Amino acid sequence: MKQISIANDIIPVGEFKTGLAKWLKSVHDSGRPLVITQNGRPAGVLLAPEAFDQLGYSKRFKESVQRGLGDAEAQRVFDASQLKQELQKRRSSKVAK
């Protein structure tokens, strides 16, 4: 996700409502999020679909890395030969079904 431009990417809700199509196009074209304020305070953030998807991917990736590090610390790991045996065992059981 691109960095927010303070001068261009923070708007009041009234301005957002009157130029909805323009702001949707701006978010799509710039790739930057749009902060929508209400009574001078942040009330919402509009993201392009790609940026939203990337947030979900990044979160899942970080969680996966954390699980892997936890497994390594708890010594729940395989060396190469153990991994090969485990994969062969799993493939064999799938073929047998």
LODREN-371214 format. One record per residue (C-alpha): residue in three letters; chain; x, y, z. Coordinates in Angstrom, 1 decimal, always signed. Layout:
// residues N
<atom><type>ala</type><mol>A</mol><xx>X</xx><yy>Y</yy><zz>Z</zz></atom>
...
END
This chain:
// residues 97
<atom><type>met</type><mol>A</mol><xx>+0.0</xx><yy>+0.0</yy><zz>+0.0</zz></atom>
<atom><type>lys</type><mol>A</mol><xx>+1.3</xx><yy>+3.4</yy><zz>-0.9</zz></atom>
<atom><type>gln</type><mol>A</mol><xx>+2.0</xx><yy>+6.2</yy><zz>+1.7</zz></atom>
<atom><type>ile</type><mol>A</mol><xx>-0.9</xx><yy>+8.6</yy><zz>+2.4</zz></atom>
<atom><type>ser</type><mol>A</mol><xx>-0.4</xx><yy>+12.1</yy><zz>+1.1</zz></atom>
<atom><type>ile</type><mol>A</mol><xx>-1.6</xx><yy>+14.3</yy><zz>+4.0</zz></atom>
<atom><type>ala</type><mol>A</mol><xx>-2.4</xx><yy>+17.2</yy><zz>+1.6</zz></atom>
<atom><type>asn</type><mol>A</mol><xx>-4.5</xx><yy>+15.1</yy><zz>-0.8</zz></atom>
<atom><type>asp</type><mol>A</mol><xx>-5.8</xx><yy>+11.9</yy><zz>+0.9</zz></atom>
<atom><type>ile</type><mol>A</mol><xx>-7.7</xx><yy>+13.2</yy><zz>+3.9</zz></atom>
<atom><type>ile</type><mol>A</mol><xx>-11.1</xx><yy>+14.6</yy><zz>+3.2</zz></atom>
<atom><type>pro</type><mol>A</mol><xx>-14.3</xx><yy>+15.4</yy><zz>+5.2</zz></atom>
<atom><type>val</type><mol>A</mol><xx>-17.3</xx><yy>+13.1</yy><zz>+4.8</zz></atom>
<atom><type>gly</type><mol>A</mol><xx>-19.4</xx><yy>+15.8</yy><zz>+3.1</zz></atom>
<atom><type>glu</type><mol>A</mol><xx>-16.8</xx><yy>+16.3</yy><zz>+0.4</zz></atom>
<atom><type>phe</type><mol>A</mol><xx>-16.6</xx><yy>+12.5</yy><zz>+0.0</zz></atom>
<atom><type>lys</type><mol>A</mol><xx>-20.3</xx><yy>+12.2</yy><zz>-0.4</zz></atom>
<atom><type>thr</type><mol>A</mol><xx>-20.6</xx><yy>+14.9</yy><zz>-3.0</zz></atom>
<atom><type>gly</type><mol>A</mol><xx>-17.7</xx><yy>+13.5</yy><zz>-5.1</zz></atom>
<atom><type>leu</type><mol>A</mol><xx>-18.0</xx><yy>+9.8</yy><zz>-4.5</zz></atom>
<atom><type>ala</type><mol>A</mol><xx>-17.1</xx><yy>+8.7</yy><zz>-8.1</zz></atom>
<atom><type>lys</type><mol>A</mol><xx>-14.2</xx><yy>+11.1</yy><zz>-8.2</zz></atom>
<atom><type>trp</type><mol>A</mol><xx>-12.7</xx><yy>+9.7</yy><zz>-4.9</zz></atom>
<atom><type>leu</type><mol>A</mol><xx>-13.2</xx><yy>+6.1</yy><zz>-5.9</zz></atom>
<atom><type>lys</type><mol>A</mol><xx>-11.3</xx><yy>+6.8</yy><zz>-9.1</zz></atom>
<atom><type>ser</type><mol>A</mol><xx>-8.6</xx><yy>+8.7</yy><zz>-7.2</zz></atom>
<atom><type>val</type><mol>A</mol><xx>-8.0</xx><yy>+5.7</yy><zz>-4.8</zz></atom>
<atom><type>his</type><mol>A</mol><xx>-7.9</xx><yy>+3.3</yy><zz>-7.7</zz></atom>
<atom><type>asp</type><mol>A</mol><xx>-5.6</xx><yy>+5.5</yy><zz>-9.8</zz></atom>
<atom><type>ser</type><mol>A</mol><xx>-3.2</xx><yy>+6.5</yy><zz>-7.1</zz></atom>
<atom><type>gly</type><mol>A</mol><xx>-3.1</xx><yy>+3.3</yy><zz>-5.1</zz></atom>
<atom><type>arg</type><mol>A</mol><xx>-3.2</xx><yy>+5.4</yy><zz>-1.9</zz></atom>
<atom><type>pro</type><mol>A</mol><xx>-5.8</xx><yy>+5.0</yy><zz>+0.8</zz></atom>
<atom><type>leu</type><mol>A</mol><xx>-8.3</xx><yy>+7.8</yy><zz>+1.5</zz></atom>
<atom><type>val</type><mol>A</mol><xx>-9.0</xx><yy>+8.9</yy><zz>+5.0</zz></atom>
<atom><type>ile</type><mol>A</mol><xx>-12.5</xx><yy>+10.2</yy><zz>+5.5</zz></atom>
<atom><type>thr</type><mol>A</mol><xx>-13.1</xx><yy>+12.5</yy><zz>+8.5</zz></atom>
<atom><type>gln</type><mol>A</mol><xx>-16.2</xx><yy>+13.4</yy><zz>+10.4</zz></atom>
<atom><type>asn</type><mol>A</mol><xx>-16.2</xx><yy>+16.4</yy><zz>+12.7</zz></atom>
<atom><type>gly</type><mol>A</mol><xx>-12.5</xx><yy>+16.7</yy><zz>+12.1</zz></atom>
<atom><type>arg</type><mol>A</mol><xx>-11.6</xx><yy>+13.2</yy><zz>+13.3</zz></atom>
<atom><type>pro</type><mol>A</mol><xx>-10.8</xx><yy>+10.1</yy><zz>+11.2</zz></atom>
<atom><type>ala</type><mol>A</mol><xx>-14.0</xx><yy>+8.1</yy><zz>+10.6</zz></atom>
<atom><type>gly</type><mol>A</mol><xx>-13.1</xx><yy>+5.7</yy><zz>+7.9</zz></atom>
<atom><type>val</type><mol>A</mol><xx>-10.5</xx><yy>+4.6</yy><zz>+5.3</zz></atom>
<atom><type>leu</type><mol>A</mol><xx>-11.2</xx><yy>+3.7</yy><zz>+1.7</zz></atom>
<atom><type>leu</type><mol>A</mol><xx>-8.7</xx><yy>+1.3</yy><zz>+0.1</zz></atom>
<atom><type>ala</type><mol>A</mol><xx>-8.4</xx><yy>+0.0</yy><zz>-3.4</zz></atom>
<atom><type>pro</type><mol>A</mol><xx>-9.4</xx><yy>-3.7</yy><zz>-3.6</zz></atom>
<atom><type>glu</type><mol>A</mol><xx>-5.8</xx><yy>-4.7</yy><zz>-4.3</zz></atom>
<atom><type>ala</type><mol>A</mol><xx>-4.5</xx><yy>-2.9</yy><zz>-1.2</zz></atom>
<atom><type>phe</type><mol>A</mol><xx>-7.2</xx><yy>-4.6</yy><zz>+0.9</zz></atom>
<atom><type>asp</type><mol>A</mol><xx>-6.2</xx><yy>-8.0</yy><zz>-0.5</zz></atom>
<atom><type>gln</type><mol>A</mol><xx>-2.5</xx><yy>-7.3</yy><zz>+0.2</zz></atom>
<atom><type>leu</type><mol>A</mol><xx>-3.4</xx><yy>-6.5</yy><zz>+3.8</zz></atom>
<atom><type>gly</type><mol>A</mol><xx>-5.0</xx><yy>-9.9</yy><zz>+4.3</zz></atom>
<atom><type>tyr</type><mol>A</mol><xx>-2.1</xx><yy>-11.6</yy><zz>+2.6</zz></atom>
<atom><type>ser</type><mol>A</mol><xx>+0.5</xx><yy>-9.8</yy><zz>+4.7</zz></atom>
<atom><type>lys</type><mol>A</mol><xx>-1.4</xx><yy>-10.7</yy><zz>+7.9</zz></atom>
<atom><type>arg</type><mol>A</mol><xx>-1.6</xx><yy>-14.4</yy><zz>+7.0</zz></atom>
<atom><type>phe</type><mol>A</mol><xx>+2.0</xx><yy>-14.5</yy><zz>+5.9</zz></atom>
<atom><type>lys</type><mol>A</mol><xx>+3.2</xx><yy>-13.0</yy><zz>+9.3</zz></atom>
<atom><type>glu</type><mol>A</mol><xx>+1.0</xx><yy>-15.4</yy><zz>+11.2</zz></atom>
<atom><type>ser</type><mol>A</mol><xx>+2.5</xx><yy>-18.3</yy><zz>+9.2</zz></atom>
<atom><type>val</type><mol>A</mol><xx>+6.0</xx><yy>-17.2</yy><zz>+10.0</zz></atom>
<atom><type>gln</type><mol>A</mol><xx>+5.1</xx><yy>-16.8</yy><zz>+13.7</zz></atom>
<atom><type>arg</type><mol>A</mol><xx>+3.8</xx><yy>-20.4</yy><zz>+13.7</zz></atom>
<atom><type>gly</type><mol>A</mol><xx>+6.9</xx><yy>-21.6</yy><zz>+12.0</zz></atom>
<atom><type>leu</type><mol>A</mol><xx>+9.1</xx><yy>-19.9</yy><zz>+14.5</zz></atom>
<atom><type>gly</type><mol>A</mol><xx>+7.1</xx><yy>-21.3</yy><zz>+17.3</zz></atom>
<atom><type>asp</type><mol>A</mol><xx>+7.4</xx><yy>-24.8</yy><zz>+15.9</zz></atom>
<atom><type>ala</type><mol>A</mol><xx>+11.2</xx><yy>-24.3</yy><zz>+15.5</zz></atom>
<atom><type>glu</type><mol>A</mol><xx>+11.5</xx><yy>-23.2</yy><zz>+19.1</zz></atom>
<atom><type>ala</type><mol>A</mol><xx>+9.5</xx><yy>-26.1</yy><zz>+20.3</zz></atom>
<atom><type>gln</type><mol>A</mol><xx>+11.6</xx><yy>-28.4</yy><zz>+18.2</zz></atom>
<atom><type>arg</type><mol>A</mol><xx>+8.6</xx><yy>-29.5</yy><zz>+16.1</zz></atom>
<atom><type>val</type><mol>A</mol><xx>+10.7</xx><yy>-29.7</yy><zz>+12.9</zz></atom>
<atom><type>phe</type><mol>A</mol><xx>+11.8</xx><yy>-32.3</yy><zz>+10.4</zz></atom>
<atom><type>asp</type><mol>A</mol><xx>+15.2</xx><yy>-32.7</yy><zz>+8.8</zz></atom>
<atom><type>ala</type><mol>A</mol><xx>+15.3</xx><yy>-33.4</yy><zz>+5.1</zz></atom>
<atom><type>ser</type><mol>A</mol><xx>+15.1</xx><yy>-37.2</yy><zz>+5.3</zz></atom>
<atom><type>gln</type><mol>A</mol><xx>+12.3</xx><yy>-37.1</yy><zz>+7.8</zz></atom>
<atom><type>leu</type><mol>A</mol><xx>+10.4</xx><yy>-34.6</yy><zz>+5.6</zz></atom>
<atom><type>lys</type><mol>A</mol><xx>+10.8</xx><yy>-36.9</yy><zz>+2.6</zz></atom>
<atom><type>gln</type><mol>A</mol><xx>+9.5</xx><yy>-39.9</yy><zz>+4.5</zz></atom>
<atom><type>glu</type><mol>A</mol><xx>+6.5</xx><yy>-37.9</yy><zz>+5.9</zz></atom>
<atom><type>leu</type><mol>A</mol><xx>+5.6</xx><yy>-36.7</yy><zz>+2.4</zz></atom>
<atom><type>gln</type><mol>A</mol><xx>+5.9</xx><yy>-40.1</yy><zz>+0.9</zz></atom>
<atom><type>lys</type><mol>A</mol><xx>+3.7</xx><yy>-41.5</yy><zz>+3.7</zz></atom>
<atom><type>arg</type><mol>A</mol><xx>+1.0</xx><yy>-38.8</yy><zz>+3.1</zz></atom>
<atom><type>arg</type><mol>A</mol><xx>+1.1</xx><yy>-39.4</yy><zz>-0.7</zz></atom>
<atom><type>ser</type><mol>A</mol><xx>+0.7</xx><yy>-43.1</yy><zz>-0.2</zz></atom>
<atom><type>ser</type><mol>A</mol><xx>-2.3</xx><yy>-42.7</yy><zz>+2.0</zz></atom>
<atom><type>lys</type><mol>A</mol><xx>-4.0</xx><yy>-40.4</yy><zz>-0.5</zz></atom>
<atom><type>val</type><mol>A</mol><xx>-3.4</xx><yy>-42.9</yy><zz>-3.4</zz></atom>
<atom><type>ala</type><mol>A</mol><xx>-4.8</xx><yy>-45.7</yy><zz>-1.3</zz></atom>
<atom><type>lys</type><mol>A</mol><xx>-8.1</xx><yy>-43.9</yy><zz>-0.7</zz></atom>
END
